Amino acid sequence: MGSTSAFNRRDLVKRAAALGIVAVPAMGMLSACAGGGGSSDSDNKVEKGKKSAKNPLAVNESAGLDVVIFDGGFGDKYAKDAQSEYLKAFPKADGKVKLSSTQKIQSTLQPRFNGGNPPDLVDNSGAEQMDFGTLVAKDQLTDLSALLDAPSVDDPDKKVRDTLRPGVVEMGQFGGEETWILYYAYTVYGVWYSKGNLQKLDAEYPETWDDMLALCAKAKKKGVAGWTYPGKYPYYLPFSLSPFIAKIGGAEVLRKIDNLEPNAWKDPAVKAAFDAYYELYKKGYVLKGSPGLDHLQSQKAWAEGKALFIPNGSWVENESAKQIAKNPNFDLAVGAPSSLSDSDKMPYGTIWASGGEPYIVPRKARNAEGGMELLRIMLSKKSSQNFIRQVSSLTSLNGGTEGLKLPPGLASAQVALEKAGKNIVNPRMQDWYVALQKERIGVGALGEMMAGRLTPDEAIKKIQKYADDTRDDSSVKKYKR
């Protein structure tokens, strides 16, 4: 995937490769990585610098800085550009700042965490993303409250935390006041489509489910599928299904699901949403062969006009850019879940949007202040706009798009956020219980249902059992919202 995820969707797919190949070894490495060891906290720490208006985090101006970036859909140029800004602020650190990129975050950094000499800042993404729950439980991360309470680069009268989009700070928390993760990108999830392809059917995005079914029937007569999805990675389905559930039954339903409450999955809103999606399969409105497609194959088919809709995140614009460019009238857009009925608890426009691209500062980092300062620079308007221009994704900086000409999909996402207002949901299952969300709920139930191998009732029963097993597993740390 292009950018990540809320739970860092970015390379959801590569991370998912672990499902049948490296899931068990990976967890073993996670445990080892998070287990700590090596030197004490005070060993090898650089001395703090002098705190000032220009240096609110008291960065040691001549100390080195070690940064590791995940080399995925976003690349690392945006981070290197921010590094240049860091060196302008701290020229005495010139030649001592190291920024490296890798797709193998865990295997690269495991020995360093174990040895007590981790980097100062890590973009913890990709197939080998380190498990956040384990890192937090093992006290391996620095609380980022000092960064959040520091003045922003653009407005010294505002704290960094007050410049961030709704929900970003909370996403980095695990049941307490401490904030362990800073999600840099900001992803809008939903039903992605081509306005141009809908115009060919003399249609607009369907705001009701009845209209959705009618449009899918019309498309089917023209030889076009209504929907497709990455059947090999069916945990993409919740990108539109989860806010649909919330819209029908209220955000409280998702809160109960995240908290692993008994019978949370048996809520009538879940059944109604599952029934609606299952109807897409039953009526033949899903692109044939979708259960066997990966994320790139499903996106390619969709971008080529073989299907109208796909559940996805705003990274899809960057990830499918080459295919989309072949159709100058594509006009990418994102739609919020259609209204199921007049009794829906939340209004049309309710959508899932949350932070992605998670950054951490290890507790044993030599220059934690420097790592947080680089993040502070990245959250400036200048660095945020640079990121937006490079990768067609929003950042967690609230606003910052003034003067930019946004590509169609990103512009549509911005409009969707404005329309949603306070009706933005942010499920936490994928952050707190990765294996449960991806392997069990995604592959084990949703994928089976959309392939016609489980009915909605059977899928719900299976998922509830998975959730109950996780709740009752004493080895899994539990979180509440």
C-alpha positions as CSV (number, residue, x, y, z in Angstrom):
1,M,0.0,0.0,0.0
2,G,1.1,3.4,-0.6
3,S,1.2,5.3,2.7
4,T,-0.3,3.3,5.9
5,S,-2.3,3.1,8.0
6,A,-4.1,3.9,10.4
7,F,-2.5,1.0,11.7
8,N,-0.2,2.0,9.2
9,R,-1.9,0.6,6.2
10,R,0.9,1.6,4.1
11,D,2.3,-1.8,3.5
12,L,-0.5,-3.7,4.9
13,V,0.0,-6.2,2.2
14,K,3.6,-7.0,2.9
15,R,2.8,-7.2,6.6
16,A,0.1,-9.6,5.7
17,A,2.6,-11.8,3.9
18,A,3.3,-12.9,7.4
19,L,-0.1,-14.6,7.6
20,G,1.0,-17.9,6.2
21,I,4.7,-17.5,6.0
22,V,6.4,-15.7,8.8
23,A,3.6,-15.0,11.4
24,V,5.1,-17.2,14.1
25,P,8.7,-16.2,13.6
26,A,7.8,-12.6,13.4
27,M,6.0,-12.7,16.8
28,G,9.1,-14.4,18.2
29,M,11.3,-11.6,17.0
30,L,8.8,-9.0,18.3
31,S,9.0,-10.5,21.8
32,A,12.8,-10.6,21.6
33,C,13.0,-7.1,20.3
34,A,10.7,-5.7,22.9
35,G,12.3,-7.6,25.7
36,G,15.0,-4.9,26.3
37,G,18.3,-5.7,27.7
38,G,21.7,-4.0,27.3
39,S,22.7,-0.7,28.9
40,S,20.7,1.3,31.4
41,D,18.7,4.4,30.4
42,S,21.4,6.8,31.4
43,D,24.2,5.0,29.5
44,N,25.2,6.6,26.2
45,K,22.6,9.4,26.5
46,V,23.8,12.7,25.2
47,E,23.7,15.7,27.5
48,K,20.7,18.0,26.9
49,G,21.3,21.4,25.4
50,K,20.1,24.7,26.6
51,K,16.4,25.3,26.4
52,S,15.3,28.4,24.6
53,A,12.5,29.8,22.4
54,K,14.3,28.5,19.3
55,N,15.2,25.2,21.1
56,P,12.2,24.4,23.3
57,L,13.1,20.7,23.6
58,A,16.7,21.5,24.8
59,V,18.3,19.6,21.9
60,N,22.1,19.2,22.2
61,E,23.1,21.3,19.2
62,S,26.3,19.3,18.4
63,A,25.0,15.8,19.1
64,G,24.4,13.3,16.4
65,L,21.0,12.1,15.3
66,D,20.1,8.6,14.1
67,V,16.9,8.2,12.1
68,V,15.5,5.0,10.4
69,I,12.7,5.4,7.9
70,F,10.5,2.7,6.4
71,D,11.3,2.5,2.7
72,G,7.7,2.0,1.4
73,G,5.2,3.9,-0.7
74,F,6.1,7.3,0.8
75,G,9.8,6.9,0.3
76,D,12.2,8.9,2.4
77,K,12.8,12.1,0.6
78,Y,10.3,14.0,2.7
79,A,12.2,13.0,5.8
80,K,15.6,13.9,4.2
81,D,14.1,17.3,3.4
82,A,13.1,17.7,7.0
83,Q,16.6,16.6,8.1
84,S,18.0,19.5,6.0
85,E,15.8,21.9,8.0
86,Y,17.1,20.3,11.2
87,L,20.6,21.0,10.2
88,K,19.8,24.6,9.5
89,A,18.6,24.9,13.0
90,F,21.6,22.9,14.4
91,P,24.5,23.4,12.1
92,K,27.0,22.0,14.6
93,A,25.4,18.6,14.0
94,D,26.4,18.6,10.4
95,G,28.0,15.4,9.4
96,K,26.6,13.7,12.5
97,V,23.0,13.2,11.3
98,K,22.3,9.8,9.8
99,L,19.1,8.9,8.0
100,S,18.8,5.4,6.7
101,S,15.9,3.5,5.0
102,T,14.9,-0.1,5.1
103,Q,11.9,-2.3,4.4
104,K,13.0,-4.6,7.2
105,I,12.3,-2.5,10.2
106,Q,12.1,-5.3,12.7
107,S,15.0,-7.5,11.7
108,T,17.2,-4.4,11.2
109,L,16.4,-2.8,14.5
110,Q,15.9,-5.9,16.7
111,P,19.6,-6.3,17.5
112,R,19.8,-2.6,18.3
113,F,16.9,-2.6,20.7
114,N,18.3,-5.7,22.4
115,G,21.7,-4.1,22.7
116,G,20.3,-0.9,24.2
117,N,21.4,1.3,21.3
118,P,18.3,1.9,19.2
119,P,18.0,4.9,16.8
120,D,16.7,8.2,18.0
121,L,13.6,8.2,15.7
122,V,12.0,5.3,13.9
123,D,9.2,5.2,11.2
124,N,7.8,1.9,12.4
125,S,6.0,0.7,9.3
126,G,5.9,-2.1,6.8
127,A,5.9,-5.9,6.7
128,E,8.2,-6.0,9.7
129,Q,6.6,-3.3,11.8
130,M,7.4,-3.8,15.4
131,D,4.3,-4.6,17.5
132,F,3.3,-1.4,19.4
133,G,1.4,-3.2,22.1
134,T,4.5,-5.2,23.0
135,L,6.8,-2.2,22.8
136,V,4.5,-0.2,25.1
137,A,4.0,-3.1,27.5
138,K,7.8,-3.7,27.7
139,D,8.4,0.1,28.3
140,Q,10.5,0.4,25.2
141,L,9.2,3.8,24.0
142,T,9.7,7.5,25.0
143,D,6.6,9.4,26.1
144,L,6.1,12.1,23.4
145,S,4.3,14.5,25.7
146,A,7.3,16.9,25.7
147,L,7.0,17.2,21.9
148,L,3.2,17.6,22.1
149,D,3.5,20.4,24.7
150,A,6.3,22.2,22.9
151,P,5.4,25.3,20.8
152,S,4.8,24.6,17.1
153,V,7.3,25.8,14.5
154,D,4.8,28.0,12.8
155,D,3.0,29.6,15.8
156,P,4.9,29.7,19.1
157,D,1.7,30.5,20.9
158,K,0.3,27.1,20.0
159,K,1.4,23.8,21.3
160,V,2.2,21.0,18.8
161,R,-0.8,19.0,20.1
162,D,-3.1,21.9,19.3
163,T,-2.1,21.9,15.7
164,L,-2.9,18.2,15.0
165,R,-6.0,16.7,13.5
166,P,-8.7,15.2,15.7
167,G,-7.8,11.8,17.1
168,V,-4.1,11.8,16.3
169,V,-2.9,12.2,19.9
170,E,-5.4,9.6,21.2
171,M,-4.2,7.1,18.6
172,G,-0.7,7.2,20.1
173,Q,-2.0,6.5,23.6
174,F,-2.6,3.1,25.1
175,G,-5.1,3.6,27.9
176,G,-3.1,6.3,29.8
177,E,-2.1,10.0,29.4
178,E,1.3,9.1,27.8
179,T,1.6,9.3,24.1
180,W,3.9,6.7,22.7
181,I,3.4,7.1,18.9
182,L,3.1,10.1,16.6
183,Y,1.2,9.3,13.4
184,Y,2.5,11.6,10.7
185,A,0.3,10.9,7.7
186,Y,-3.4,11.3,7.8
187,T,-5.6,8.8,5.9
188,V,-9.2,9.0,4.8
189,Y,-10.8,5.6,4.4
190,G,-13.9,4.9,2.5
191,V,-15.4,3.8,-0.8
192,W,-13.2,5.0,-3.6
193,Y,-14.5,5.6,-7.1
194,S,-14.1,7.4,-10.4
195,K,-16.5,10.3,-11.0
196,G,-15.8,9.8,-14.7
197,N,-16.8,6.2,-14.7
198,L,-20.0,7.0,-12.8
199,Q,-20.8,9.7,-15.4
200,K,-20.7,7.1,-18.1
201,L,-23.6,5.5,-16.3
202,D,-25.3,8.9,-15.9
203,A,-24.9,8.4,-12.1
204,E,-23.5,10.1,-9.0
205,Y,-22.2,8.5,-5.9
206,P,-25.2,6.7,-4.2
207,E,-25.9,8.2,-0.8
208,T,-28.4,5.4,0.1
209,W,-27.9,1.7,0.0
210,D,-30.9,1.2,-2.2
211,D,-29.3,3.6,-4.7
212,M,-26.1,1.7,-4.3
213,L,-27.8,-1.6,-5.2
214,A,-29.6,0.0,-8.1
215,L,-26.4,1.5,-9.5
216,C,-24.6,-1.9,-9.2
217,A,-27.5,-3.5,-11.1
218,K,-27.2,-0.9,-13.8
219,A,-23.5,-1.4,-14.1
220,K,-23.8,-5.2,-14.2
221,K,-26.0,-4.8,-17.3
222,K,-23.1,-2.9,-18.9
223,G,-20.6,-5.6,-18.0
224,V,-19.1,-3.7,-15.2
225,A,-18.9,-4.9,-11.6
226,G,-20.2,-2.8,-8.7
227,W,-17.4,-3.6,-6.3
228,T,-14.0,-5.3,-6.0
229,Y,-11.7,-5.7,-3.1
230,P,-8.3,-7.5,-2.3
231,G,-9.6,-10.9,-1.4
232,K,-6.2,-12.1,-0.4
233,Y,-6.1,-9.3,2.2
234,P,-9.8,-8.9,3.1
235,Y,-9.0,-6.7,6.1
236,Y,-9.3,-3.9,3.6
237,L,-13.1,-4.4,3.8
238,P,-13.4,-2.7,7.2
239,F,-12.1,0.5,5.6
240,S,-15.6,1.1,4.5
241,L,-17.5,-1.6,6.5
242,S,-16.4,-0.2,9.9
243,P,-17.8,3.3,9.4
244,F,-20.9,1.7,7.8
245,I,-21.4,-0.1,11.1
246,A,-20.9,3.1,13.1
247,K,-23.3,5.0,10.8
248,I,-26.0,2.4,11.3
249,G,-25.7,1.8,15.0
250,G,-23.6,4.7,16.3
251,A,-19.9,5.1,17.2
252,E,-20.6,3.2,20.5
253,V,-20.8,0.0,18.6
254,L,-17.2,0.3,17.4
255,R,-16.1,1.3,20.9
256,K,-17.6,-1.9,22.3
257,I,-15.9,-3.9,19.6
258,D,-12.5,-2.3,20.3
259,N,-13.0,-3.0,24.0
260,L,-13.7,-6.7,23.3
261,E,-17.0,-6.4,25.2
262,P,-19.1,-9.6,25.3
263,N,-21.4,-9.9,22.4
264,A,-20.2,-6.7,20.8
265,W,-20.2,-8.3,17.4
266,K,-23.8,-9.4,17.8
267,D,-25.0,-5.9,17.8
268,P,-27.9,-5.4,15.2
269,A,-25.8,-2.8,13.4
270,V,-23.1,-5.4,12.6
271,K,-25.7,-7.8,11.3
272,A,-27.3,-5.1,9.1
273,A,-24.0,-4.1,7.7
274,F,-22.8,-7.6,7.0
275,D,-26.2,-8.5,5.4
276,A,-25.8,-5.4,3.1
277,Y,-22.3,-6.4,2.0
278,Y,-23.2,-10.0,1.6
279,E,-26.0,-8.9,-0.7
280,L,-23.4,-7.5,-3.1
281,Y,-22.0,-11.0,-3.3
282,K,-25.4,-12.7,-3.6
283,K,-26.5,-10.5,-6.5
284,G,-23.3,-10.8,-8.4
285,Y,-22.2,-7.2,-8.0
286,V,-18.7,-8.1,-6.9
287,L,-16.0,-8.5,-9.7
288,K,-15.5,-12.1,-10.5
289,G,-12.3,-13.5,-9.1
290,S,-12.0,-10.8,-6.4
291,P,-11.4,-13.4,-3.6
292,G,-8.1,-14.3,-5.4
293,L,-6.8,-10.8,-6.0
294,D,-4.2,-9.0,-3.9
295,H,-4.3,-5.2,-3.3
296,L,-2.5,-4.2,-6.5
297,Q,-4.5,-6.5,-8.7
298,S,-7.8,-5.3,-7.3
299,Q,-6.8,-1.7,-7.6
300,K,-5.6,-2.3,-11.2
301,A,-8.9,-3.8,-12.1
302,W,-10.8,-1.0,-10.5
303,A,-8.6,1.7,-12.0
304,E,-9.2,0.1,-15.4
305,G,-13.0,0.5,-15.0
306,K,-13.8,-3.2,-14.4
307,A,-15.5,-2.2,-11.1
308,L,-17.0,1.0,-9.8
309,F,-16.1,0.9,-6.1
310,I,-13.3,-0.3,-3.9
311,P,-12.8,-0.1,-0.1
312,N,-9.5,1.7,0.4
313,G,-7.5,4.6,1.9
314,S,-6.3,7.8,0.5
315,W,-2.9,6.2,-0.4
316,V,-4.7,4.6,-3.3
317,E,-4.2,7.8,-5.4
318,N,-0.4,7.5,-5.2
319,E,-0.4,3.8,-5.4
320,S,-2.6,3.6,-8.5
321,A,-1.3,6.8,-10.2
322,K,0.0,5.0,-13.3
323,Q,-3.3,3.2,-14.1
324,I,-5.4,6.2,-13.2
325,A,-3.3,8.5,-15.5
326,K,-4.4,6.3,-18.5
327,N,-7.9,7.7,-18.1
328,P,-7.8,11.5,-18.2
329,N,-11.4,11.6,-17.1
330,F,-11.0,9.3,-14.1
331,D,-11.5,12.1,-11.5
332,L,-10.8,10.1,-8.4
333,A,-13.0,10.6,-5.3
334,V,-13.9,9.0,-2.0
335,G,-17.4,8.4,-0.7
336,A,-18.6,7.9,2.8
337,P,-20.8,4.9,3.6
338,S,-24.2,5.0,2.0
339,S,-27.2,5.4,4.4
340,L,-28.8,2.1,5.1
341,S,-32.1,3.5,6.3
342,D,-33.6,6.6,7.9
343,S,-33.0,5.0,11.3
344,D,-29.2,5.2,11.0
345,K,-27.7,6.7,14.2
346,M,-25.1,8.8,12.4
347,P,-25.7,11.1,9.4
348,Y,-24.5,10.6,5.9
349,G,-21.0,11.8,5.6
350,T,-19.8,9.8,8.6
351,I,-16.3,8.5,7.7
352,W,-13.2,6.8,9.0
353,A,-10.2,9.1,9.1
354,S,-7.1,8.6,11.3
355,G,-3.4,9.0,11.5
356,G,-1.0,6.7,9.6
357,E,2.8,6.4,9.3
358,P,3.7,5.9,13.0
359,Y,6.8,7.4,14.4
360,I,8.4,6.4,17.7
361,V,11.3,7.6,19.8
362,P,12.8,4.6,21.6
363,R,13.3,5.0,25.4
364,K,17.0,4.2,25.1
365,A,17.6,6.5,22.2
366,R,20.9,8.5,22.7
367,N,19.3,11.7,21.5
368,A,15.6,11.5,22.2
369,E,15.3,15.3,22.2
370,G,16.7,15.4,18.7
371,G,14.3,12.8,17.5
372,M,11.4,14.7,18.9
373,E,12.7,17.9,17.4
374,L,12.8,16.4,13.9
375,L,9.2,15.4,14.3
376,R,8.4,19.0,15.4
377,I,10.0,20.2,12.2
378,M,8.1,17.6,10.1
379,L,4.9,19.0,11.6
380,S,5.6,22.5,10.3
381,K,3.5,23.9,7.5
382,K,6.6,23.9,5.2
383,S,7.5,20.2,5.8
384,S,3.8,19.1,5.7
385,Q,3.2,20.8,2.3
386,N,6.4,19.2,1.0
387,F,5.1,15.8,2.1
388,I,1.7,16.5,0.5
389,R,3.3,17.5,-2.8
390,Q,5.6,14.5,-2.9
391,V,3.2,11.6,-2.0
392,S,-0.4,12.9,-2.4
393,S,-1.3,12.3,1.2
394,L,-2.4,14.6,4.0
395,T,-0.3,14.9,7.2
396,S,-1.5,15.0,10.7
397,L,-1.1,18.8,10.8
398,N,-4.6,20.2,10.9
399,G,-4.9,22.3,7.7
400,G,-1.6,23.2,6.1
401,T,-3.0,22.8,2.6
402,E,-3.5,26.5,1.9
403,G,-2.0,27.5,-1.5
404,L,-1.6,23.9,-2.6
405,K,-3.3,22.5,-5.7
406,L,-4.4,19.1,-4.5
407,P,-4.8,16.1,-6.8
408,P,-8.4,15.0,-7.3
409,G,-8.5,12.2,-4.7
410,L,-6.8,14.2,-2.0
411,A,-9.1,17.2,-2.7
412,S,-12.1,14.8,-2.4
413,A,-10.7,13.5,0.9
414,Q,-10.4,17.0,2.2
415,V,-14.0,17.7,1.2
416,A,-15.1,14.5,2.9
417,L,-13.4,15.5,6.1
418,E,-15.1,18.9,6.0
419,K,-18.5,17.3,5.4
420,A,-18.0,14.8,8.2
421,G,-17.2,17.4,10.7
422,K,-17.3,15.7,14.1
423,N,-18.7,12.5,12.6
424,I,-15.3,10.9,12.1
425,V,-14.8,7.5,13.5
426,N,-11.5,5.9,14.4
427,P,-11.6,2.1,15.2
428,R,-8.6,0.9,17.2
429,M,-8.8,-2.8,16.7
430,Q,-6.1,-2.7,14.0
431,D,-3.8,-0.9,16.4
432,W,-4.3,-2.9,19.5
433,Y,-5.0,-6.4,18.2
434,V,-3.3,-6.8,14.8
435,A,-3.5,-10.6,14.6
436,L,-7.2,-10.6,15.6
437,Q,-8.1,-7.9,13.0
438,K,-6.0,-9.2,10.1
439,E,-5.7,-12.9,10.4
440,R,-8.9,-13.9,12.2
441,I,-11.6,-11.3,11.5
442,G,-10.2,-10.3,8.0
443,V,-9.0,-13.5,6.5
444,G,-10.8,-16.0,8.7
445,A,-14.3,-14.4,8.5
446,L,-14.8,-11.4,6.3
447,G,-12.9,-12.9,3.4
448,E,-14.9,-16.1,3.8
449,M,-18.2,-14.3,3.9
450,M,-17.5,-12.2,0.8
451,A,-16.4,-15.3,-1.1
452,G,-19.7,-16.9,-0.2
453,R,-18.3,-19.5,2.1
454,L,-19.9,-18.1,5.2
455,T,-23.2,-16.5,5.8
456,P,-23.3,-13.2,7.7
457,D,-24.6,-15.1,10.8
458,E,-21.8,-17.6,10.6
459,A,-19.2,-14.9,10.1
460,I,-20.5,-13.0,13.1
461,K,-20.5,-16.1,15.3
462,K,-16.9,-16.9,14.2
463,I,-15.7,-13.3,14.8
464,Q,-17.3,-13.1,18.3
465,K,-15.5,-16.4,19.2
466,Y,-12.2,-14.9,18.0
467,A,-12.8,-11.7,20.0
468,D,-13.8,-13.7,23.1
469,D,-10.6,-15.8,22.8
470,T,-8.5,-12.7,22.6
471,R,-10.2,-11.2,25.6
472,D,-9.6,-14.3,27.6
473,D,-6.0,-14.7,26.6
474,S,-4.0,-13.5,29.5
475,S,-0.8,-13.2,27.4
476,V,-2.5,-10.4,25.3
477,K,-2.4,-6.9,26.9
478,K,-5.9,-5.3,26.8
479,Y,-6.7,-1.7,26.0
480,K,-9.8,0.4,26.5
481,R,-11.2,3.5,24.9
